[in-house]
Amino acid sequence: MDSTRANDDDGDERQAKRARRLAPDLISGLDDDVLLHILGLVADARDAVRTGALSRRWRGLWTRVPALRFASRPLPTATSAARRCDALEQYVLFVNGVLATGRDAQQSADGHTIESLTISYTTGGSEYMETSHLRRLMRSAVHATQGWMQHAFQLQRGFKSFSVDLDLPRDLYESMCLFGYDESGVMPPDDDDREDDKKKKKKKGSDPYPVVLLNVLPSSHACLQNIHLALGDARLRLPAAMRLASLTCLSLERIDIVDRDAHRLFARFVSSATCPRLRKLRLRHIWLPGFRQELRLEADELSELWVEHIHARTLQLQTPKLQSFHIDRCHSKVLRVSAPRLQEFEFLQQLSLSPRLEVIGELLSVRSLKIRLCSSEDDCVFLLKQCSSVTSHMPRHYSRLCTGTPITLNAITKMIGHHTRFRWLT
């Protein structure tokens, strides 16, 4: 009795499997454009590549996807430092293999081109990493980024967006600083390297610390509209001249600029001379050698600017069309602003010393103002007087200085006494 029932169950299961095999594949019957749109929504290119195993209909279809996204898989917390280095190198090999396959397929396909490339990687973990592992990790990350950028700049026709986001260990930059690098990027060799250098009779310290080189890329790109580089405190060398005629959005984060003339080159890289159509600029944790230099940001079409953790003696803005400006923890002595069309201004300084604000002209168009300064009441009063059209101010909890000292009633009266339309944000 039981055996008969089991045989019946097996027969039903075989029939169900056969029915599934014979059922029409409605998805595969869709047009290529629809399938490519679906693949373009896949969060990780690895999953898009695997669709080639579904059937002949899907084989190689992913190579025509207009948007490629690569995202690393999280590693277990207990993963060793050596294993994390291996994982990064394996990830790089996979990405490079996919890009090479896609490039070959695009060269043989008429009219097809990739429009967007997004690559993100996180090492994960917070345990201490030895010097050898830190160096290996950074070398792999820098060399991979260099190759990806060269690939992106070779995709001229129709290529609009490029993003690299490396989340490396938070103590990586601090550990690298302890190795004794100089501004030219020369790194003292490991013990094994020293032995090799002695055998090869090389001068001590001749091995260069890896640097991402923008100055070896093509000097122009006509189609790029969006660039996002978050390099995990890797070093970057800027070009003397470059032309990104279509770029409208630029984001640079966690980057150490190594050029001796870094302030001038950096200012030119984000200026109208390089990016004549730039409208959105985001700068976070940008390290520039030499605190005594002035950083001038001159962008004729810029409308949104976010600045956080920038080191410069003087930060000067020449932005005639700027409408939204956010500045947080700026390591400068002077902030000089010329932005006659500014409408939203957030000035947040959680440092012991806030930069002295100098306004060229007045900020007559400012409607929303948020202030948090570790400085005297006079700075807040000065800023509010410059923004004579303010209709909303910071939330009430911002009415105390970061030092914990309350702003006096007299100071508040001076702040808002001449603002007939002033109100507190709730």
C-alpha positions as CSV (number, residue, x, y, z in Angstrom):
1,M,0.0,0.0,0.0
2,D,2.7,2.4,1.0
3,S,4.9,1.5,-2.0
4,T,2.0,2.1,-4.4
5,R,1.3,5.5,-2.9
6,A,5.0,6.4,-3.1
7,N,5.1,5.3,-6.8
8,D,2.0,7.6,-7.4
9,D,3.8,10.5,-5.8
10,D,6.9,10.0,-7.9
11,G,4.8,9.8,-11.0
12,D,3.0,13.1,-10.1
13,E,6.3,14.8,-9.5
14,R,7.7,13.6,-12.9
15,Q,4.6,14.9,-14.6
16,A,4.9,18.3,-12.9
17,K,8.5,18.6,-14.0
18,R,7.6,17.7,-17.5
19,A,4.8,20.2,-17.5
20,R,7.2,22.9,-16.3
21,R,9.6,22.0,-19.1
22,L,6.9,22.1,-21.7
23,A,5.3,25.3,-20.4
24,P,5.9,28.3,-22.7
25,D,8.8,30.6,-21.6
26,L,7.0,34.0,-21.8
27,I,9.9,36.0,-20.5
28,S,12.4,34.7,-23.1
29,G,9.9,35.6,-25.8
30,L,10.1,39.3,-25.0
31,D,12.0,41.6,-27.3
32,D,15.7,42.2,-26.7
33,D,15.1,45.8,-25.6
34,V,12.8,44.7,-22.8
35,L,15.2,42.0,-21.7
36,L,18.1,44.4,-21.7
37,H,16.1,46.8,-19.6
38,I,15.4,44.1,-17.1
39,L,19.1,43.1,-16.9
40,G,20.0,46.7,-16.5
41,L,18.0,46.8,-13.3
42,V,20.0,43.9,-11.7
43,A,22.0,45.2,-8.7
44,D,25.1,43.1,-9.4
45,A,26.6,42.2,-12.8
46,R,27.4,38.7,-11.5
47,D,23.7,37.9,-11.5
48,A,23.3,39.4,-15.0
49,V,26.2,37.2,-16.3
50,R,24.6,34.0,-14.7
51,T,21.4,34.5,-16.8
52,G,23.4,33.2,-19.8
53,A,22.9,29.7,-18.3
54,L,19.1,29.9,-18.6
55,S,18.9,29.2,-22.3
56,R,20.5,30.0,-25.6
57,R,18.1,32.9,-25.8
58,W,19.9,34.6,-22.8
59,R,23.4,33.6,-23.7
60,G,25.6,36.7,-24.2
61,L,22.7,39.0,-23.8
62,W,24.2,40.6,-20.7
63,T,27.1,42.0,-22.8
64,R,24.6,44.4,-24.4
65,V,23.3,45.8,-21.1
66,P,23.6,49.6,-21.1
67,A,24.3,49.8,-17.4
68,L,26.8,47.5,-15.5
69,R,26.9,47.5,-11.7
70,F,29.4,45.5,-9.6
71,A,28.9,45.1,-5.9
72,S,31.1,43.0,-3.6
73,R,29.5,40.4,-1.3
74,P,30.0,41.0,2.4
75,L,32.6,38.8,4.1
76,P,32.1,37.3,7.5
77,T,33.3,39.4,10.4
78,A,35.9,36.9,11.5
79,T,37.5,36.7,8.0
80,S,41.3,37.1,8.3
81,A,43.2,40.1,6.8
82,A,44.9,37.8,4.3
83,R,41.6,36.4,3.2
84,R,40.2,39.9,2.7
85,C,43.2,40.7,0.4
86,D,42.5,37.6,-1.6
87,A,38.8,38.5,-1.8
88,L,39.6,41.9,-3.3
89,E,42.0,40.4,-5.8
90,Q,39.5,37.8,-6.9
91,Y,36.8,40.5,-7.2
92,V,39.1,42.6,-9.4
93,L,39.8,39.6,-11.6
94,F,36.1,39.0,-12.1
95,V,35.3,42.6,-12.8
96,N,38.1,42.9,-15.3
97,G,37.1,39.7,-17.0
98,V,33.5,40.9,-17.4
99,L,34.6,44.2,-18.7
100,A,37.0,42.6,-21.3
101,T,34.2,40.2,-22.5
102,G,31.8,43.1,-22.8
103,R,34.3,45.2,-24.7
104,D,34.9,42.5,-27.2
105,A,31.2,41.9,-27.7
106,Q,30.5,45.7,-28.1
107,Q,33.2,45.9,-30.7
108,S,31.5,43.2,-32.8
109,A,28.0,44.6,-32.3
110,D,26.7,47.4,-34.4
111,G,25.5,50.5,-32.6
112,H,25.7,49.0,-29.1
113,T,27.5,50.9,-26.3
114,I,27.6,50.9,-22.5
115,E,26.2,54.0,-20.8
116,S,26.9,53.5,-17.2
117,L,29.6,51.7,-15.1
118,T,29.3,51.4,-11.3
119,I,31.9,49.5,-9.2
120,S,31.8,49.3,-5.4
121,Y,33.8,47.2,-3.0
122,T,34.0,47.0,0.8
123,T,36.7,45.0,2.7
124,G,34.5,44.8,5.8
125,G,35.9,43.9,9.2
126,S,37.6,46.2,11.7
127,E,40.4,44.1,13.2
128,Y,44.0,45.3,13.0
129,M,45.8,44.6,9.8
130,E,49.5,44.2,9.6
131,T,51.6,46.5,7.4
132,S,52.1,43.9,4.7
133,H,48.4,43.3,4.4
134,L,47.6,47.1,4.3
135,R,50.1,47.6,1.5
136,R,48.8,44.7,-0.4
137,L,45.3,45.9,-0.1
138,M,46.1,49.4,-1.2
139,R,48.2,48.3,-4.1
140,S,45.4,46.1,-5.4
141,A,42.8,48.8,-4.9
142,V,44.9,51.5,-6.7
143,H,45.9,49.3,-9.6
144,A,42.3,48.1,-10.1
145,T,41.0,51.7,-10.0
146,Q,43.6,52.7,-12.6
147,G,42.5,50.0,-15.0
148,W,38.8,50.8,-14.5
149,M,39.3,54.4,-15.2
150,Q,41.3,53.7,-18.3
151,H,38.5,51.4,-19.5
152,A,35.9,54.1,-18.8
153,F,37.8,56.8,-20.7
154,Q,38.0,54.4,-23.7
155,L,34.2,54.2,-23.8
156,Q,33.7,57.5,-25.5
157,R,30.5,57.1,-27.6
158,G,27.4,57.2,-25.4
159,F,29.2,56.6,-22.1
160,K,27.6,58.9,-19.5
161,S,28.2,57.7,-15.9
162,F,31.2,56.3,-14.1
163,S,31.4,55.4,-10.4
164,V,34.0,53.8,-8.2
165,D,33.4,53.4,-4.4
166,L,36.1,51.7,-2.3
167,D,35.3,51.2,1.3
168,L,38.7,50.3,2.7
169,P,39.7,49.9,6.4
170,R,39.2,53.2,8.3
171,D,42.7,53.0,9.8
172,L,44.3,52.3,6.5
173,Y,45.2,56.0,5.8
174,E,46.5,56.6,9.3
175,S,48.6,53.5,9.1
176,M,50.0,54.5,5.7
177,C,51.0,57.9,7.2
178,L,53.1,56.1,9.7
179,F,55.1,54.4,7.0
180,G,57.0,57.7,6.2
181,Y,55.7,58.6,2.7
182,D,56.9,61.9,1.3
183,E,54.9,64.2,-1.0
184,S,56.3,62.5,-4.1
185,G,54.7,59.2,-3.1
186,V,57.9,57.3,-2.3
187,M,57.4,54.4,0.1
188,P,60.1,52.7,2.1
189,P,60.3,49.0,1.1
190,D,59.3,46.0,3.2
191,D,62.0,43.8,4.7
192,D,61.7,41.3,1.8
193,D,61.9,44.2,-0.6
194,R,65.0,45.4,1.0
195,E,66.7,42.1,0.5
196,D,65.6,42.1,-3.1
197,D,66.8,45.6,-3.5
198,K,70.2,44.7,-2.1
199,K,70.5,41.8,-4.5
200,K,69.4,43.9,-7.5
201,K,71.5,46.9,-6.2
202,K,68.5,49.2,-6.1
203,K,68.5,52.4,-4.1
204,K,66.5,52.1,-0.9
205,G,63.0,53.6,-1.1
206,S,62.8,53.5,-4.8
207,D,59.5,51.5,-4.9
208,P,56.7,54.1,-5.5
209,Y,53.7,54.0,-3.3
210,P,50.8,53.3,-5.7
211,V,49.0,56.3,-7.0
212,V,45.9,56.6,-9.2
213,L,47.1,58.6,-12.2
214,L,44.5,60.8,-13.9
215,N,47.3,62.5,-15.9
216,V,47.8,59.4,-18.1
217,L,44.2,59.3,-19.2
218,P,42.9,60.8,-22.4
219,S,42.8,64.6,-22.0
220,S,39.1,64.8,-22.9
221,H,35.8,63.0,-22.8
222,A,32.8,64.3,-24.7
223,C,30.0,62.3,-23.2
224,L,30.6,61.8,-19.5
225,Q,27.9,63.5,-17.4
226,N,28.4,61.9,-14.0
227,I,31.6,60.9,-12.2
228,H,31.8,59.6,-8.6
229,L,35.1,58.6,-7.1
230,A,35.3,57.5,-3.5
231,L,38.8,55.9,-3.3
232,G,39.1,54.9,0.4
233,D,42.0,57.5,1.1
234,A,44.0,56.3,-1.9
235,R,46.4,58.8,-3.5
236,L,45.5,60.6,-6.7
237,R,47.6,62.6,-9.2
238,L,45.7,65.2,-11.2
239,P,46.3,66.2,-14.8
240,A,47.6,69.6,-15.7
241,A,44.7,70.0,-18.2
242,M,41.6,68.0,-19.0
243,R,38.3,68.7,-20.8
244,L,35.1,67.1,-19.6
245,A,32.7,69.0,-21.8
246,S,29.4,67.3,-20.8
247,L,30.1,66.7,-17.1
248,T,27.3,68.0,-14.9
249,C,27.8,66.1,-11.6
250,L,31.1,65.4,-9.9
251,S,31.6,63.7,-6.5
252,L,35.1,63.2,-5.0
253,E,35.4,61.5,-1.6
254,R,38.2,60.1,0.6
255,I,41.0,61.0,-1.7
256,D,44.6,62.1,-0.9
257,I,46.0,64.5,-3.6
258,V,49.7,64.0,-3.9
259,D,50.8,66.7,-6.4
260,R,53.1,69.4,-4.9
261,D,51.0,72.0,-6.7
262,A,47.8,70.2,-5.6
263,H,45.7,73.3,-4.7
264,R,46.1,74.8,-8.1
265,L,45.6,71.6,-10.0
266,F,42.6,70.6,-7.9
267,A,41.0,74.0,-8.4
268,R,41.4,73.8,-12.1
269,F,40.1,70.2,-12.2
270,V,36.7,71.3,-10.7
271,S,36.6,74.6,-12.5
272,S,34.8,75.8,-15.6
273,A,38.0,75.4,-17.6
274,T,37.7,71.6,-17.2
275,C,34.0,71.2,-16.6
276,P,32.1,74.0,-18.3
277,R,28.7,72.5,-17.5
278,L,29.3,71.4,-14.0
279,R,26.2,71.9,-11.8
280,K,26.6,69.6,-8.8
281,L,29.9,69.2,-6.9
282,R,30.4,67.1,-3.8
283,L,33.8,67.2,-2.0
284,R,34.3,65.0,1.1
285,H,37.5,64.2,3.0
286,I,39.9,65.6,0.4
287,W,43.5,65.8,1.6
288,L,45.7,68.4,0.0
289,P,49.4,68.7,0.9
290,G,50.3,72.0,2.6
291,F,47.8,73.8,4.8
292,R,49.2,77.3,3.8
293,Q,47.7,77.3,0.3
294,E,44.6,78.9,-1.0
295,L,41.9,76.9,-2.7
296,R,39.8,78.8,-5.3
297,L,36.7,77.2,-6.6
298,E,35.5,79.0,-9.7
299,A,32.6,77.4,-11.5
300,D,30.3,79.5,-13.7
301,E,27.4,77.0,-13.9
302,L,27.6,75.4,-10.4
303,S,24.3,75.4,-8.6
304,E,24.9,72.9,-5.7
305,L,28.0,72.5,-3.6
306,W,28.7,70.2,-0.7
307,V,32.1,70.6,1.1
308,E,33.1,68.5,4.1
309,H,36.6,68.0,5.6
310,I,38.6,70.1,3.2
311,H,42.1,71.4,4.2
312,A,43.2,74.8,2.9
313,R,44.3,78.0,4.5
314,T,41.7,80.0,2.5
315,L,38.7,78.5,0.7
316,Q,37.3,81.0,-1.9
317,L,34.2,80.5,-3.9
318,Q,33.5,82.3,-7.1
319,T,30.2,80.8,-8.1
320,P,27.7,83.3,-9.7
321,K,24.9,80.7,-10.1
322,L,25.3,78.8,-6.8
323,Q,21.9,78.2,-5.1
324,S,22.6,75.6,-2.5
325,F,25.8,75.5,-0.3
326,H,26.6,73.0,2.5
327,I,29.9,73.3,4.4
328,D,30.8,71.1,7.3
329,R,34.0,70.9,9.3
330,C,36.1,72.9,6.9
331,H,39.7,73.1,8.1
332,S,40.4,76.7,6.9
333,K,41.1,80.0,8.5
334,V,39.1,82.0,6.0
335,L,36.0,81.2,3.9
336,R,35.5,83.8,1.2
337,V,32.1,83.5,-0.6
338,S,30.8,85.2,-3.8
339,A,27.5,83.7,-4.5
340,P,24.8,86.3,-5.3
341,R,22.1,83.8,-6.1
342,L,22.6,81.6,-3.0
343,Q,19.2,80.4,-1.6
344,E,20.1,77.7,0.9
345,F,23.1,78.0,3.2
346,E,24.2,75.4,5.8
347,F,27.3,76.5,7.8
348,L,28.1,73.7,10.3
349,Q,31.4,73.8,12.0
350,Q,31.9,71.2,14.8
351,L,35.5,72.2,15.3
352,S,37.2,74.2,18.0
353,L,37.9,77.0,15.5
354,S,35.6,78.0,12.7
355,P,36.8,79.8,9.6
356,R,36.3,83.6,9.4
357,L,33.5,84.2,6.9
358,E,34.0,86.9,4.3
359,V,31.2,87.7,1.9
360,I,31.8,89.5,-1.3
361,G,28.7,91.6,-1.9
362,E,25.6,90.3,-0.1
363,L,23.6,87.1,0.1
364,L,20.3,88.8,-0.7
365,S,18.6,85.6,-2.1
366,V,19.2,83.3,0.9
367,R,15.8,82.0,2.2
368,S,17.0,79.1,4.3
369,L,19.9,79.4,6.7
370,K,21.3,76.8,9.1
371,I,24.2,77.7,11.4
372,R,26.2,75.7,13.9
373,L,29.5,77.4,14.9
374,C,32.1,76.8,17.6
375,S,32.8,80.5,17.8
376,S,31.4,83.8,19.1
377,E,27.9,85.2,18.7
378,D,29.2,87.9,16.5
379,D,29.8,85.4,13.7
380,C,26.2,84.4,13.7
381,V,25.0,88.0,13.8
382,F,27.3,88.9,10.9
383,L,26.0,86.0,8.8
384,L,22.4,86.8,9.5
385,K,23.0,90.4,8.5
386,Q,24.4,89.3,5.2
387,C,21.3,87.2,4.6
388,S,18.7,89.9,4.8
389,S,16.0,87.8,3.1
390,V,16.1,84.8,5.4
391,T,12.7,83.4,6.2
392,S,13.7,80.3,8.0
393,H,16.6,79.6,10.4
394,M,18.2,76.6,12.1
395,P,16.2,74.2,14.3
396,R,15.9,75.3,17.9
397,H,18.5,72.8,19.2
398,Y,21.0,74.8,17.0
399,S,20.5,77.8,19.2
400,R,23.4,76.7,21.4
401,L,27.0,76.9,20.5
402,C,28.8,73.6,20.2
403,T,30.8,74.5,23.3
404,G,27.5,74.3,25.3
405,T,27.3,78.0,25.9
406,P,23.8,79.3,25.2
407,I,23.3,82.3,22.9
408,T,22.1,85.2,24.9
409,L,18.6,86.7,24.5
410,N,20.2,89.9,23.4
411,A,22.2,88.2,20.7
412,I,19.0,86.5,19.4
413,T,17.3,89.8,19.3
414,K,20.2,91.3,17.3
415,M,20.0,88.3,15.0
416,I,16.3,88.4,14.1
417,G,15.3,92.0,15.0
418,H,15.6,93.2,11.4
419,H,14.1,90.1,9.8
420,T,10.4,90.8,9.5
421,R,9.7,87.4,7.9
422,F,11.9,85.3,10.1
423,R,10.6,82.1,11.7
424,W,12.1,79.1,13.5
425,L,12.1,75.8,11.8
426,T,10.2,73.1,13.7
